Amino acid sequence: MSYARKDDRHNDELVDEIADGFKRTLEEKREDGKPAGPAFAITGDARNAPKPRRRDR
């Protein structure tokens, strides 16, 4: 199995975990009866960072 396939499977599991967290958070109610906001923020995937540029000569 290639690294890409292992990575894709990992991404699917991560997406499911994040989606479950959002669903659970949105279904919970705060004490004042309003829906609770997300308890975490998604900031991006560091694996997709652009490659560093070469120095100008």
mmCIF file of the N, C-alpha and C atoms, coordinates in Angstrom:
data_MODEL
# 
_entry.id   MODEL 
# 
loop_
_atom_site.group_PDB 
_atom_site.id 
_atom_site.type_symbol 
_atom_site.label_atom_id 
_atom_site.label_alt_id 
_atom_site.label_comp_id 
_atom_site.label_asym_id 
_atom_site.label_entity_id 
_atom_site.label_seq_id 
_atom_site.pdbx_PDB_ins_code 
_atom_site.Cartn_x 
_atom_site.Cartn_y 
_atom_site.Cartn_z 
_atom_site.occupancy 
_atom_site.B_iso_or_equiv 
_atom_site.pdbx_formal_charge 
_atom_site.auth_seq_id 
_atom_site.auth_comp_id 
_atom_site.auth_asym_id 
_atom_site.auth_atom_id 
_atom_site.pdbx_PDB_model_num 
ATOM 1   N N  . MET A 1 1  ? 0.854   -1.177 0.000  1.00 0.00 ? 1  MET A N  1 
ATOM 2   C CA . MET A 1 1  ? 0.000   0.000  0.000  1.00 0.00 ? 1  MET A CA 1 
ATOM 3   C C  . MET A 1 1  ? 0.900   1.240  0.000  1.00 0.00 ? 1  MET A C  1 
ATOM 4   N N  . SER A 1 2  ? 0.558   2.188  -0.790 1.00 0.00 ? 2  SER A N  1 
ATOM 5   C CA . SER A 1 2  ? 1.376   3.395  -0.899 1.00 0.00 ? 2  SER A CA 1 
ATOM 6   C C  . SER A 1 2  ? 1.100   4.341  0.272  1.00 0.00 ? 2  SER A C  1 
ATOM 7   N N  . TYR A 1 3  ? 1.984   5.294  0.444  1.00 0.00 ? 3  TYR A N  1 
ATOM 8   C CA . TYR A 1 3  ? 1.797   6.290  1.498  1.00 0.00 ? 3  TYR A CA 1 
ATOM 9   C C  . TYR A 1 3  ? 0.549   7.122  1.247  1.00 0.00 ? 3  TYR A C  1 
ATOM 10  N N  . ALA A 1 4  ? 0.253   7.391  -0.010 1.00 0.00 ? 4  ALA A N  1 
ATOM 11  C CA . ALA A 1 4  ? -0.915  8.215  -0.333 1.00 0.00 ? 4  ALA A CA 1 
ATOM 12  C C  . ALA A 1 4  ? -2.196  7.553  0.155  1.00 0.00 ? 4  ALA A C  1 
ATOM 13  N N  . ARG A 1 5  ? -2.303  6.264  -0.016 1.00 0.00 ? 5  ARG A N  1 
ATOM 14  C CA . ARG A 1 5  ? -3.518  5.577  0.426  1.00 0.00 ? 5  ARG A CA 1 
ATOM 15  C C  . ARG A 1 5  ? -3.627  5.577  1.944  1.00 0.00 ? 5  ARG A C  1 
ATOM 16  N N  . LYS A 1 6  ? -2.513  5.361  2.629  1.00 0.00 ? 6  LYS A N  1 
ATOM 17  C CA . LYS A 1 6  ? -2.547  5.411  4.090  1.00 0.00 ? 6  LYS A CA 1 
ATOM 18  C C  . LYS A 1 6  ? -2.933  6.813  4.548  1.00 0.00 ? 6  LYS A C  1 
ATOM 19  N N  . ASP A 1 7  ? -2.390  7.813  3.884  1.00 0.00 ? 7  ASP A N  1 
ATOM 20  C CA . ASP A 1 7  ? -2.678  9.193  4.242  1.00 0.00 ? 7  ASP A CA 1 
ATOM 21  C C  . ASP A 1 7  ? -4.145  9.520  3.982  1.00 0.00 ? 7  ASP A C  1 
ATOM 22  N N  . ASP A 1 8  ? -4.699  9.052  2.872  1.00 0.00 ? 8  ASP A N  1 
ATOM 23  C CA . ASP A 1 8  ? -6.108  9.305  2.573  1.00 0.00 ? 8  ASP A CA 1 
ATOM 24  C C  . ASP A 1 8  ? -7.007  8.661  3.615  1.00 0.00 ? 8  ASP A C  1 
ATOM 25  N N  . ARG A 1 9  ? -6.667  7.456  4.032  1.00 0.00 ? 9  ARG A N  1 
ATOM 26  C CA . ARG A 1 9  ? -7.481  6.786  5.039  1.00 0.00 ? 9  ARG A CA 1 
ATOM 27  C C  . ARG A 1 9  ? -7.420  7.572  6.349  1.00 0.00 ? 9  ARG A C  1 
ATOM 28  N N  . HIS A 1 10 ? -6.240  8.042  6.693  1.00 0.00 ? 10 HIS A N  1 
ATOM 29  C CA . HIS A 1 10 ? -6.087  8.841  7.909  1.00 0.00 ? 10 HIS A CA 1 
ATOM 30  C C  . HIS A 1 10 ? -6.921  10.118 7.807  1.00 0.00 ? 10 HIS A C  1 
ATOM 31  N N  . ASN A 1 11 ? -6.910  10.760 6.654  1.00 0.00 ? 11 ASN A N  1 
ATOM 32  C CA . ASN A 1 11 ? -7.696  11.983 6.465  1.00 0.00 ? 11 ASN A CA 1 
ATOM 33  C C  . ASN A 1 11 ? -9.180  11.705 6.633  1.00 0.00 ? 11 ASN A C  1 
ATOM 34  N N  . ASP A 1 12 ? -9.671  10.579 6.112  1.00 0.00 ? 12 ASP A N  1 
ATOM 35  C CA . ASP A 1 12 ? -11.083 10.234 6.261  1.00 0.00 ? 12 ASP A CA 1 
ATOM 36  C C  . ASP A 1 12 ? -11.450 10.072 7.731  1.00 0.00 ? 12 ASP A C  1 
ATOM 37  N N  . GLU A 1 13 ? -10.585 9.404  8.488  1.00 0.00 ? 13 GLU A N  1 
ATOM 38  C CA . GLU A 1 13 ? -10.859 9.222  9.911  1.00 0.00 ? 13 GLU A CA 1 
ATOM 39  C C  . GLU A 1 13 ? -10.834 10.561 10.642 1.00 0.00 ? 13 GLU A C  1 
ATOM 40  N N  . LEU A 1 14 ? -9.913  11.420 10.280 1.00 0.00 ? 14 LEU A N  1 
ATOM 41  C CA . LEU A 1 14 ? -9.811  12.732 10.914 1.00 0.00 ? 14 LEU A CA 1 
ATOM 42  C C  . LEU A 1 14 ? -11.035 13.587 10.594 1.00 0.00 ? 14 LEU A C  1 
ATOM 43  N N  . VAL A 1 15 ? -11.488 13.538 9.362  1.00 0.00 ? 15 VAL A N  1 
ATOM 44  C CA . VAL A 1 15 ? -12.680 14.297 8.965  1.00 0.00 ? 15 VAL A CA 1 
ATOM 45  C C  . VAL A 1 15 ? -13.893 13.805 9.741  1.00 0.00 ? 15 VAL A C  1 
ATOM 46  N N  . ASP A 1 16 ? -14.033 12.484 9.885  1.00 0.00 ? 16 ASP A N  1 
ATOM 47  C CA . ASP A 1 16 ? -15.156 11.940 10.650 1.00 0.00 ? 16 ASP A CA 1 
ATOM 48  C C  . ASP A 1 16 ? -15.093 12.380 12.109 1.00 0.00 ? 16 ASP A C  1 
ATOM 49  N N  . GLU A 1 17 ? -13.897 12.379 12.684 1.00 0.00 ? 17 GLU A N  1 
ATOM 50  C CA . GLU A 1 17 ? -13.740 12.791 14.076 1.00 0.00 ? 17 GLU A CA 1 
ATOM 51  C C  . GLU A 1 17 ? -14.104 14.264 14.261 1.00 0.00 ? 17 GLU A C  1 
ATOM 52  N N  . ILE A 1 18 ? -13.663 15.110 13.355 1.00 0.00 ? 18 ILE A N  1 
ATOM 53  C CA . ILE A 1 18 ? -13.974 16.539 13.436 1.00 0.00 ? 18 ILE A CA 1 
ATOM 54  C C  . ILE A 1 18 ? -15.472 16.766 13.255 1.00 0.00 ? 18 ILE A C  1 
ATOM 55  N N  . ALA A 1 19 ? -16.077 16.067 12.297 1.00 0.00 ? 19 ALA A N  1 
ATOM 56  C CA . ALA A 1 19 ? -17.515 16.218 12.058 1.00 0.00 ? 19 ALA A CA 1 
ATOM 57  C C  . ALA A 1 19 ? -18.314 15.784 13.279 1.00 0.00 ? 19 ALA A C  1 
ATOM 58  N N  . ASP A 1 20 ? -17.919 14.674 13.909 1.00 0.00 ? 20 ASP A N  1 
ATOM 59  C CA . ASP A 1 20 ? -18.618 14.221 15.110 1.00 0.00 ? 20 ASP A CA 1 
ATOM 60  C C  . ASP A 1 20 ? -18.493 15.244 16.233 1.00 0.00 ? 20 ASP A C  1 
ATOM 61  N N  . GLY A 1 21 ? -17.315 15.850 16.357 1.00 0.00 ? 21 GLY A N  1 
ATOM 62  C CA . GLY A 1 21 ? -17.115 16.872 17.387 1.00 0.00 ? 21 GLY A CA 1 
ATOM 63  C C  . GLY A 1 21 ? -18.010 18.077 17.162 1.00 0.00 ? 21 GLY A C  1 
ATOM 64  N N  . PHE A 1 22 ? -18.124 18.518 15.912 1.00 0.00 ? 22 PHE A N  1 
ATOM 65  C CA . PHE A 1 22 ? -19.002 19.653 15.608 1.00 0.00 ? 22 PHE A CA 1 
ATOM 66  C C  . PHE A 1 22 ? -20.459 19.302 15.870 1.00 0.00 ? 22 PHE A C  1 
ATOM 67  N N  . LYS A 1 23 ? -20.887 18.121 15.444 1.00 0.00 ? 23 LYS A N  1 
ATOM 68  C CA . LYS A 1 23 ? -22.279 17.722 15.671 1.00 0.00 ? 23 LYS A CA 1 
ATOM 69  C C  . LYS A 1 23 ? -22.594 17.679 17.160 1.00 0.00 ? 23 LYS A C  1 
ATOM 70  N N  . ARG A 1 24 ? -21.695 17.064 17.925 1.00 0.00 ? 24 ARG A N  1 
ATOM 71  C CA . ARG A 1 24 ? -21.902 16.951 19.363 1.00 0.00 ? 24 ARG A CA 1 
ATOM 72  C C  . ARG A 1 24 ? -21.947 18.332 20.015 1.00 0.00 ? 24 ARG A C  1 
ATOM 73  N N  . THR A 1 25 ? -21.057 19.216 19.602 1.00 0.00 ? 25 THR A N  1 
ATOM 74  C CA . THR A 1 25 ? -21.007 20.561 20.177 1.00 0.00 ? 25 THR A CA 1 
ATOM 75  C C  . THR A 1 25 ? -22.255 21.356 19.828 1.00 0.00 ? 25 THR A C  1 
ATOM 76  N N  . LEU A 1 26 ? -22.706 21.264 18.593 1.00 0.00 ? 26 LEU A N  1 
ATOM 77  C CA . LEU A 1 26 ? -23.872 22.036 18.169 1.00 0.00 ? 26 LEU A CA 1 
ATOM 78  C C  . LEU A 1 26 ? -25.162 21.518 18.785 1.00 0.00 ? 26 LEU A C  1 
ATOM 79  N N  . GLU A 1 27 ? -25.215 20.225 19.121 1.00 0.00 ? 27 GLU A N  1 
ATOM 80  C CA . GLU A 1 27 ? -26.417 19.668 19.729 1.00 0.00 ? 27 GLU A CA 1 
ATOM 81  C C  . GLU A 1 27 ? -26.521 20.009 21.212 1.00 0.00 ? 27 GLU A C  1 
ATOM 82  N N  . GLU A 1 28 ? -25.380 20.271 21.859 1.00 0.00 ? 28 GLU A N  1 
ATOM 83  C CA . GLU A 1 28 ? -25.399 20.622 23.274 1.00 0.00 ? 28 GLU A CA 1 
ATOM 84  C C  . GLU A 1 28 ? -25.976 22.029 23.447 1.00 0.00 ? 28 GLU A C  1 
ATOM 85  N N  . LYS A 1 29 ? -26.661 22.226 24.525 1.00 0.00 ? 29 LYS A N  1 
ATOM 86  C CA . LYS A 1 29 ? -27.248 23.537 24.826 1.00 0.00 ? 29 LYS A CA 1 
ATOM 87  C C  . LYS A 1 29 ? -26.475 24.171 25.981 1.00 0.00 ? 29 LYS A C  1 
ATOM 88  N N  . ARG A 1 30 ? -26.318 25.481 25.913 1.00 0.00 ? 30 ARG A N  1 
ATOM 89  C CA . ARG A 1 30 ? -25.719 26.199 27.034 1.00 0.00 ? 30 ARG A CA 1 
ATOM 90  C C  . ARG A 1 30 ? -26.774 26.364 28.118 1.00 0.00 ? 30 ARG A C  1 
ATOM 91  N N  . GLU A 1 31 ? -26.349 26.899 29.248 1.00 0.00 ? 31 GLU A N  1 
ATOM 92  C CA . GLU A 1 31 ? -27.276 27.073 30.368 1.00 0.00 ? 31 GLU A CA 1 
ATOM 93  C C  . GLU A 1 31 ? -28.409 28.037 30.041 1.00 0.00 ? 31 GLU A C  1 
ATOM 94  N N  . ASP A 1 32 ? -28.159 29.020 29.164 1.00 0.00 ? 32 ASP A N  1 
ATOM 95  C CA . ASP A 1 32 ? -29.209 29.982 28.832 1.00 0.00 ? 32 ASP A CA 1 
ATOM 96  C C  . ASP A 1 32 ? -30.119 29.487 27.704 1.00 0.00 ? 32 ASP A C  1 
ATOM 97  N N  . GLY A 1 33 ? -29.944 28.245 27.254 1.00 0.00 ? 33 GLY A N  1 
ATOM 98  C CA . GLY A 1 33 ? -30.827 27.662 26.253 1.00 0.00 ? 33 GLY A CA 1 
ATOM 99  C C  . GLY A 1 33 ? -30.383 27.838 24.819 1.00 0.00 ? 33 GLY A C  1 
ATOM 100 N N  . LYS A 1 34 ? -29.363 28.654 24.587 1.00 0.00 ? 34 LYS A N  1 
ATOM 101 C CA . LYS A 1 34 ? -28.869 28.854 23.223 1.00 0.00 ? 34 LYS A CA 1 
ATOM 102 C C  . LYS A 1 34 ? -27.892 27.738 22.859 1.00 0.00 ? 34 LYS A C  1 
ATOM 103 N N  . PRO A 1 35 ? -27.779 27.422 21.584 1.00 0.00 ? 35 PRO A N  1 
ATOM 104 C CA . PRO A 1 35 ? -26.821 26.381 21.201 1.00 0.00 ? 35 PRO A CA 1 
ATOM 105 C C  . PRO A 1 35 ? -25.389 26.822 21.504 1.00 0.00 ? 35 PRO A C  1 
ATOM 106 N N  . ALA A 1 36 ? -24.584 25.873 21.922 1.00 0.00 ? 36 ALA A N  1 
ATOM 107 C CA . ALA A 1 36 ? -23.177 26.161 22.212 1.00 0.00 ? 36 ALA A CA 1 
ATOM 108 C C  . ALA A 1 36 ? -22.397 26.281 20.911 1.00 0.00 ? 36 ALA A C  1 
ATOM 109 N N  . GLY A 1 37 ? -21.401 27.136 20.885 1.00 0.00 ? 37 GLY A N  1 
ATOM 110 C CA . GLY A 1 37 ? -20.542 27.280 19.713 1.00 0.00 ? 37 GLY A CA 1 
ATOM 111 C C  . GLY A 1 37 ? -19.464 26.209 19.701 1.00 0.00 ? 37 GLY A C  1 
ATOM 112 N N  . PRO A 1 38 ? -18.764 26.081 18.607 1.00 0.00 ? 38 PRO A N  1 
ATOM 113 C CA . PRO A 1 38 ? -17.689 25.087 18.542 1.00 0.00 ? 38 PRO A CA 1 
ATOM 114 C C  . PRO A 1 38 ? -16.625 25.374 19.602 1.00 0.00 ? 38 PRO A C  1 
ATOM 115 N N  . ALA A 1 39 ? -16.120 24.313 20.216 1.00 0.00 ? 39 ALA A N  1 
ATOM 116 C CA . ALA A 1 39 ? -15.125 24.454 21.273 1.00 0.00 ? 39 ALA A CA 1 
ATOM 117 C C  . ALA A 1 39 ? -13.704 24.446 20.730 1.00 0.00 ? 39 ALA A C  1 
ATOM 118 N N  . PHE A 1 40 ? -13.555 24.311 19.434 1.00 0.00 ? 40 PHE A N  1 
ATOM 119 C CA . PHE A 1 40 ? -12.221 24.288 18.840 1.00 0.00 ? 40 PHE A CA 1 
ATOM 120 C C  . PHE A 1 40 ? -12.273 24.934 17.476 1.00 0.00 ? 40 PHE A C  1 
ATOM 121 N N  . ALA A 1 41 ? -11.108 25.325 16.977 1.00 0.00 ? 41 ALA A N  1 
ATOM 122 C CA . ALA A 1 41 ? -11.023 25.978 15.673 1.00 0.00 ? 41 ALA A CA 1 
ATOM 123 C C  . ALA A 1 41 ? -10.089 25.181 14.775 1.00 0.00 ? 41 ALA A C  1 
ATOM 124 N N  . ILE A 1 42 ? -10.466 25.042 13.529 1.00 0.00 ? 42 ILE A N  1 
ATOM 125 C CA . ILE A 1 42 ? -9.622  24.367 12.553 1.00 0.00 ? 42 ILE A CA 1 
ATOM 126 C C  . ILE A 1 42 ? -8.752  25.437 11.905 1.00 0.00 ? 42 ILE A C  1 
ATOM 127 N N  . THR A 1 43 ? -7.453  25.279 12.009 1.00 0.00 ? 43 THR A N  1 
ATOM 128 C CA . THR A 1 43 ? -6.544  26.305 11.514 1.00 0.00 ? 43 THR A CA 1 
ATOM 129 C C  . THR A 1 43 ? -5.889  25.935 10.198 1.00 0.00 ? 43 THR A C  1 
ATOM 130 N N  . GLY A 1 44 ? -6.040  24.717 9.745  1.00 0.00 ? 44 GLY A N  1 
ATOM 131 C CA . GLY A 1 44 ? -5.448  24.308 8.474  1.00 0.00 ? 44 GLY A CA 1 
ATOM 132 C C  . GLY A 1 44 ? -4.633  23.045 8.630  1.00 0.00 ? 44 GLY A C  1 
ATOM 133 N N  . ASP A 1 45 ? -4.189  22.552 7.540  1.00 0.00 ? 45 ASP A N  1 
ATOM 134 C CA . ASP A 1 45 ? -3.425  21.314 7.503  1.00 0.00 ? 45 ASP A CA 1 
ATOM 135 C C  . ASP A 1 45 ? -1.981  21.661 7.174  1.00 0.00 ? 45 ASP A C  1 
ATOM 136 N N  . ALA A 1 46 ? -1.085  21.458 8.103  1.00 0.00 ? 46 ALA A N  1 
ATOM 137 C CA . ALA A 1 46 ? 0.318   21.829 7.917  1.00 0.00 ? 46 ALA A CA 1 
ATOM 138 C C  . ALA A 1 46 ? 0.980   21.013 6.814  1.00 0.00 ? 46 ALA A C  1 
ATOM 139 N N  . ARG A 1 47 ? 0.422   19.851 6.481  1.00 0.00 ? 47 ARG A N  1 
ATOM 140 C CA . ARG A 1 47 ? 1.027   19.027 5.442  1.00 0.00 ? 47 ARG A CA 1 
ATOM 141 C C  . ARG A 1 47 ? 0.885   19.669 4.071  1.00 0.00 ? 47 ARG A C  1 
ATOM 142 N N  . ASN A 1 48 ? -0.042  20.592 3.907  1.00 0.00 ? 48 ASN A N  1 
ATOM 143 C CA . ASN A 1 48 ? -0.253  21.234 2.613  1.00 0.00 ? 48 ASN A CA 1 
ATOM 144 C C  . ASN A 1 48 ? 0.424   22.597 2.537  1.00 0.00 ? 48 ASN A C  1 
ATOM 145 N N  . ALA A 1 49 ? 1.384   22.835 3.395  1.00 0.00 ? 49 ALA A N  1 
ATOM 146 C CA . ALA A 1 49 ? 2.090   24.117 3.383  1.00 0.00 ? 49 ALA A CA 1 
ATOM 147 C C  . ALA A 1 49 ? 2.909   24.239 2.101  1.00 0.00 ? 49 ALA A C  1 
ATOM 148 N N  . PRO A 1 50 ? 3.006   25.436 1.555  1.00 0.00 ? 50 PRO A N  1 
ATOM 149 C CA . PRO A 1 50 ? 3.793   25.602 0.322  1.00 0.00 ? 50 PRO A CA 1 
ATOM 150 C C  . PRO A 1 50 ? 5.269   25.325 0.583  1.00 0.00 ? 50 PRO A C  1 
ATOM 151 N N  . LYS A 1 51 ? 5.946   24.859 -0.447 1.00 0.00 ? 51 LYS A N  1 
ATOM 152 C CA . LYS A 1 51 ? 7.372   24.578 -0.326 1.00 0.00 ? 51 LYS A CA 1 
ATOM 153 C C  . LYS A 1 51 ? 8.129   25.894 -0.192 1.00 0.00 ? 51 LYS A C  1 
ATOM 154 N N  . PRO A 1 52 ? 9.215   25.901 0.581  1.00 0.00 ? 52 PRO A N  1 
ATOM 155 C CA . PRO A 1 52 ? 9.981   27.145 0.711  1.00 0.00 ? 52 PRO A CA 1 
ATOM 156 C C  . PRO A 1 52 ? 10.594  27.547 -0.624 1.00 0.00 ? 52 PRO A C  1 
ATOM 157 N N  . ARG A 1 53 ? 10.621  28.844 -0.866 1.00 0.00 ? 53 ARG A N  1 
ATOM 158 C CA . ARG A 1 53 ? 11.184  29.340 -2.122 1.00 0.00 ? 53 ARG A CA 1 
ATOM 159 C C  . ARG A 1 53 ? 12.699  29.351 -2.055 1.00 0.00 ? 53 ARG A C  1 
ATOM 160 N N  . ARG A 1 54 ? 13.295  29.268 -3.217 1.00 0.00 ? 54 ARG A N  1 
ATOM 161 C CA . ARG A 1 54 ? 14.749  29.369 -3.284 1.00 0.00 ? 54 ARG A CA 1 
ATOM 162 C C  . ARG A 1 54 ? 15.161  30.810 -3.036 1.00 0.00 ? 54 ARG A C  1 
ATOM 163 N N  . ARG A 1 55 ? 16.348  30.969 -2.515 1.00 0.00 ? 55 ARG A N  1 
ATOM 164 C CA . ARG A 1 55 ? 16.867  32.318 -2.306 1.00 0.00 ? 55 ARG A CA 1 
ATOM 165 C C  . ARG A 1 55 ? 17.120  32.981 -3.652 1.00 0.00 ? 55 ARG A C  1 
ATOM 166 N N  . ASP A 1 56 ? 16.895  34.274 -3.705 1.00 0.00 ? 56 ASP A N  1 
ATOM 167 C CA . ASP A 1 56 ? 17.232  35.029 -4.915 1.00 0.00 ? 56 ASP A CA 1 
ATOM 168 C C  . ASP A 1 56 ? 18.746  35.152 -5.008 1.00 0.00 ? 56 ASP A C  1 
ATOM 169 N N  . ARG A 1 57 ? 19.260  35.014 -6.195 1.00 0.00 ? 57 ARG A N  1 
ATOM 170 C CA . ARG A 1 57 ? 20.718  35.102 -6.378 1.00 0.00 ? 57 ARG A CA 1 
ATOM 171 C C  . ARG A 1 57 ? 21.110  36.424 -6.929 1.00 0.00 ? 57 ARG A C  1 
# 
